[in-house]
Amino acid sequence: MRTSFSFILTLASIAFTGCAAVSEDGTAGAEADVTAPSSAYTSLEDKDCRDLAPVGEEMLLYREVCAGMPGYELLVEDVDARSNVQVKAGDKTMDLAVWSRLPAFSRLGSKAEWRGPVTSPGVVDPYALIFRYFQSDGEGHEKSYLVVSRITQEAACIVDMVDGGEANANVRAREIADGARDFQCPTKERPPQATSIFTTLEDCPVVASSDDEGWANMACTGTGGYSLDLHHGDLRENVVVKRGAAEADLNLWAIGNGGFSRVGPTADWRVHGPDRKVHGLVFRFFQVTGPDADAENNWLVVSKIAGDHACIYDVIDAKKHPNANVLAHEAADESYANPCPARTPAAR
């Protein structure tokens, strides 16, 4: 059996709302369009899952296998009052590593929601998985998230997480799942001989400005044929990656709460191979979080760079992770063989 946690509040059962083609009790609507995205549900409760032998000695890892859609099972893990999910497809097991993204005390909700076209009543051919994930501070307070994952028979990965307390959180999670049906999960291929080259983002020459409108554009030297334009306006900053005449706007205004912001003093270019070809960019991004100007986020923005194109690939919360620089380098190197995210990622 899964471990029980004294820190968990007694909560009313939280369930996903129904959807167009398959209702939560597994019955299909009479007018259902079987080609449209729909939901089907399976249980994550102890009573409906099969126990496996615990692993470990001093700190036991408890495991259960829960039935999923045809061709899939979910391996639920619990250790040290924290939960995780792995997706099983045939002889392949794919770790979602939820507890590495949300490392506090945690537990799963009671249901798994599978998104895909209907194949029979109560069954879909899934391309995405959604489940509710509760985090506790150990003092009786919980926060929930809807974890949205892209799944195939060959790969599974988390696409996004929706604040479970938001209005229409279930609808939002389904929209993300349906929008990511063509998303390719990251591979583990890394660029050869990856390393960093650092350039400054301070004292860059101003190339255009308006004192009346309060904005200025600065041109900062880069490496490997790339440069950076730093745009400043309305007490906010943005970065544009340039390669010759080509420009790729990172649109930093879309990150976080859109508050007053500034970019850190250094650009960390991830390069590879003997010719030091650029594949990534990392820089710090500070954003005011409230009325106190000293209350700032401290994020590492990780960008994928490929030819004339660039996008924000990941955002690492440096206050949350002591090894944020290492995580940022890993993400930048991971981006080398993987596509840009479907939408700008939230800080993790």
C-alpha positions in Angstrom: 0.0 0.0 0.0 1.0 3.6 -0.5 2.3 5.4 2.5 -0.1 7.7 4.4 1.1 11.2 5.3 0.1 12.9 8.5 0.7 16.3 7.0 -2.1 15.9 4.4 -5.3 17.7 5.1 -8.6 15.9 4.9 -10.0 17.3 1.7 -13.2 16.8 -0.2 -12.7 14.6 -3.3 -11.5 16.7 -6.2 -12.4 15.4 -9.6 -12.1 16.6 -13.2 -15.2 18.1 -14.8 -16.8 16.2 -17.6 -16.0 16.8 -21.3 -17.6 16.6 -24.7 -17.4 13.0 -25.9 -16.7 10.8 -22.9 -18.2 11.6 -19.5 -16.4 10.9 -16.2 -18.4 7.8 -15.6 -17.1 6.4 -18.9 -20.2 6.7 -21.0 -20.1 8.2 -24.5 -22.4 11.0 -25.5 -25.0 10.0 -28.1 -23.8 12.8 -30.5 -20.1 12.4 -29.8 -17.6 13.1 -32.6 -15.2 10.2 -32.2 -12.4 12.1 -34.1 -12.5 15.1 -31.7 -10.3 15.4 -28.6 -12.1 13.8 -25.6 -11.3 12.5 -22.2 -11.5 9.2 -20.5 -10.6 8.5 -16.8 -8.8 5.8 -14.8 -8.3 5.5 -11.1 -5.1 6.3 -9.1 -6.6 5.1 -5.8 -4.8 2.4 -3.8 -7.7 0.1 -3.9 -7.7 0.1 -7.7 -3.9 -0.3 -8.2 -1.6 -3.3 -7.9 1.1 -3.2 -5.2 4.7 -4.0 -6.1 7.4 -5.0 -3.7 8.9 -2.0 -1.9 12.5 -1.0 -2.9 15.3 0.1 -0.6 16.4 -0.4 3.0 16.3 2.6 5.3 14.0 4.7 3.1 11.5 2.5 1.3 10.2 3.3 -2.2 6.6 2.2 -2.4 5.3 1.4 -5.9 1.9 0.6 -7.5 0.8 -0.1 -11.0 -2.4 1.5 -12.0 -4.4 0.6 -15.2 -4.5 3.1 -17.9 -5.8 3.3 -21.5 -5.1 0.2 -23.7 -1.4 -0.1 -24.1 -0.6 2.1 -21.1 -0.1 1.7 -17.3 1.0 4.2 -14.7 3.6 3.3 -12.2 3.0 5.4 -9.1 5.9 5.9 -6.7 6.0 7.2 -3.1 9.1 7.8 -1.0 9.8 10.3 1.8 6.2 11.6 1.6 6.6 12.5 -2.0 4.9 11.1 -5.1 5.9 10.5 -8.7 4.4 9.0 -11.9 6.1 6.9 -14.6 4.2 6.0 -17.8 4.5 2.4 -18.9 4.0 1.4 -22.6 4.8 -2.2 -23.3 8.3 -2.9 -22.0 9.2 0.8 -22.0 9.0 2.9 -18.7 9.1 6.7 -19.0 9.7 8.8 -15.9 7.8 12.1 -15.7 10.0 13.0 -12.7 7.2 15.2 -11.2 9.0 15.4 -7.8 12.1 17.0 -9.4 9.8 19.9 -10.6 7.7 20.1 -7.4 10.1 18.7 -4.7 8.0 19.4 -1.6 5.8 16.8 0.2 3.2 15.6 -2.2 0.5 13.3 -3.2 -1.6 12.4 -6.3 -5.2 13.1 -6.9 -7.6 10.2 -7.4 -7.9 10.1 -11.2 -5.9 10.1 -14.3 -7.4 11.9 -17.3 -6.4 10.7 -20.7 -6.9 13.0 -23.8 -7.4 11.6 -27.3 -10.0 10.5 -29.9 -12.6 8.1 -28.8 -12.1 4.5 -29.8 -15.0 2.9 -27.8 -17.2 4.0 -24.9 -15.0 5.2 -22.0 -11.8 4.6 -24.0 -9.5 7.0 -26.0 -6.3 6.6 -28.0 -4.3 9.0 -25.8 -1.8 11.6 -26.8 -1.8 13.3 -23.4 -2.2 12.6 -19.7 -3.5 15.0 -17.0 -3.5 14.3 -13.3 -3.8 16.4 -10.1 -0.8 16.8 -7.9 -1.0 18.2 -4.4 2.0 19.8 -2.6 2.1 20.3 1.2 4.3 22.6 3.3 4.1 20.1 6.2 2.0 22.5 8.3 -1.5 21.7 7.0 -1.5 23.8 3.8 -1.8 22.3 0.4 -1.6 23.7 -3.2 -2.7 21.7 -6.2 -1.5 21.6 -9.8 -2.8 19.9 -12.9 0.2 18.2 -14.5 -0.1 18.0 -18.3 2.1 15.4 -20.1 2.5 14.5 -23.7 2.6 10.7 -24.1 3.3 8.2 -27.0 4.4 4.6 -27.0 8.0 5.8 -27.3 8.2 8.9 -25.1 6.5 10.8 -22.2 7.3 14.2 -20.8 5.6 17.0 -18.8 4.4 19.8 -21.1 3.1 22.2 -18.5 1.5 22.6 -15.1 -1.7 24.5 -14.4 -2.4 26.1 -11.0 -5.3 23.9 -9.7 -6.8 26.8 -7.8 -7.4 28.9 -11.0 -10.8 29.3 -12.4 -11.4 26.9 -15.3 -8.1 25.0 -14.5 -9.4 21.8 -16.0 -10.4 23.5 -19.2 -7.0 25.2 -19.4 -5.2 21.9 -18.8 -7.2 20.2 -21.6 -6.4 23.1 -24.0 -2.7 22.7 -23.3 -2.9 18.9 -23.8 -4.7 19.3 -27.1 -2.4 22.0 -28.3 0.6 19.8 -27.6 -0.5 16.7 -29.5 2.3 17.2 -32.0 4.9 18.1 -29.4 8.0 16.0 -29.4 9.4 15.1 -26.0 13.1 16.0 -25.5 15.7 13.4 -26.4 18.8 12.8 -24.4 21.2 13.7 -27.2 23.6 16.4 -26.2 26.0 18.5 -28.4 29.6 17.4 -28.5 32.2 19.2 -26.4 29.7 21.7 -25.0 31.1 24.6 -23.1 30.4 28.3 -22.4 31.6 31.6 -23.8 30.7 34.7 -21.8 30.0 38.2 -23.1 28.9 41.4 -21.3 25.5 43.0 -21.4 26.8 46.1 -19.6 27.8 49.4 -21.1 26.6 48.3 -24.6 26.4 51.3 -27.0 23.0 52.9 -27.5 21.9 52.6 -31.2 18.5 54.2 -30.9 16.6 56.1 -28.2 13.8 58.5 -27.3 14.1 60.6 -24.2 10.5 61.8 -24.7 9.1 58.3 -24.9 11.6 56.8 -22.4 13.1 54.0 -24.4 16.5 52.9 -25.6 18.0 50.1 -27.7 21.6 48.9 -27.0 23.7 46.7 -29.3 25.8 44.1 -27.3 28.6 42.0 -28.8 28.1 38.2 -28.8 30.0 35.3 -30.3 29.9 32.9 -33.2 28.2 35.4 -35.6 25.5 36.3 -33.1 24.9 39.6 -31.2 22.2 40.8 -28.8 20.1 43.9 -28.8 19.0 45.0 -25.4 15.7 46.9 -25.5 14.8 49.1 -22.5 11.5 50.9 -22.0 8.9 51.5 -19.3 11.3 50.2 -16.7 11.3 46.8 -18.5 14.0 45.1 -20.6 13.9 42.6 -23.5 16.5 40.7 -25.5 16.6 40.2 -29.3 19.0 37.7 -30.7 20.6 38.9 -34.0 22.5 37.0 -36.7 23.4 39.3 -39.6 20.1 40.9 -40.7 18.0 38.2 -39.0 16.4 39.0 -35.7 14.7 36.7 -33.1 12.7 38.5 -30.4 12.7 36.6 -27.1 9.7 38.6 -25.9 10.7 38.7 -22.2 7.7 40.8 -21.5 5.6 37.6 -21.7 7.5 36.0 -18.8 6.0 36.1 -15.3 3.7 38.9 -14.3 4.9 41.4 -16.8 6.3 43.7 -14.1 9.3 46.0 -14.1 12.3 44.0 -15.1 16.0 44.0 -15.9 18.5 41.7 -17.5 21.7 40.6 -15.7 25.2 41.7 -16.6 26.4 38.6 -18.5 25.4 36.5 -21.5 26.4 32.9 -21.2 26.6 31.4 -24.7 26.5 27.6 -24.9 28.7 26.4 -27.8 29.9 23.0 -29.0 32.4 21.4 -31.2 35.9 22.5 -32.3 34.4 25.5 -34.1 32.4 26.6 -31.1 29.0 26.7 -32.8 26.3 28.4 -30.8 23.3 26.3 -29.7 22.1 28.1 -26.6 22.0 31.3 -24.5 21.6 31.8 -20.8 21.2 35.1 -18.9 19.7 36.3 -15.6 16.4 38.1 -15.6 15.1 40.0 -12.6 11.4 40.9 -12.3 9.7 42.9 -9.6 7.1 40.8 -7.9 5.1 43.4 -5.9 5.0 47.0 -4.7 8.4 46.6 -3.0 10.9 47.3 -5.8 13.5 45.2 -3.8 11.2 42.1 -4.1 12.5 40.5 -7.3 12.4 37.2 -9.1 15.9 35.9 -9.9 15.5 33.7 -13.0 17.9 32.1 -15.5 16.4 32.4 -18.9 17.5 29.5 -21.2 17.2 30.1 -25.0 17.6 27.6 -27.8 19.4 29.0 -30.8 19.4 27.4 -34.2 20.5 29.3 -37.3 18.4 32.5 -37.6 15.9 31.3 -35.0 15.8 31.6 -31.2 13.2 30.8 -28.5 12.9 30.6 -24.7 13.4 26.9 -24.0 13.3 26.9 -20.2 13.3 29.3 -17.1 15.1 28.3 -13.9 14.2 29.9 -10.6 17.7 30.6 -9.1 16.1 31.3 -5.6 14.6 27.8 -5.6 17.7 25.9 -7.0 21.2 26.3 -5.5 22.5 24.6 -8.6 20.6 26.8 -11.0 23.6 27.4 -13.3 24.1 23.7 -13.8 20.4 23.2 -14.5 20.5 26.0 -17.0 23.5 24.6 -18.8 21.8 21.2 -18.9 18.6 22.7 -20.4 20.5 24.7 -23.0 22.4 21.6 -24.1 19.2 19.6 -24.1 17.6 22.2 -26.5 20.3 21.3 -29.1 18.4 18.2 -30.3 14.8 19.3 -29.3 12.2 21.7 -30.7 11.1 24.9 -29.1 8.2 24.6 -26.5 4.7 25.1 -27.8 4.4 28.1 -25.4 6.8 30.2 -23.3 7.5 28.0 -20.2 6.9 29.2 -16.7 9.7 29.4 -14.2 10.5 26.1 -12.4 
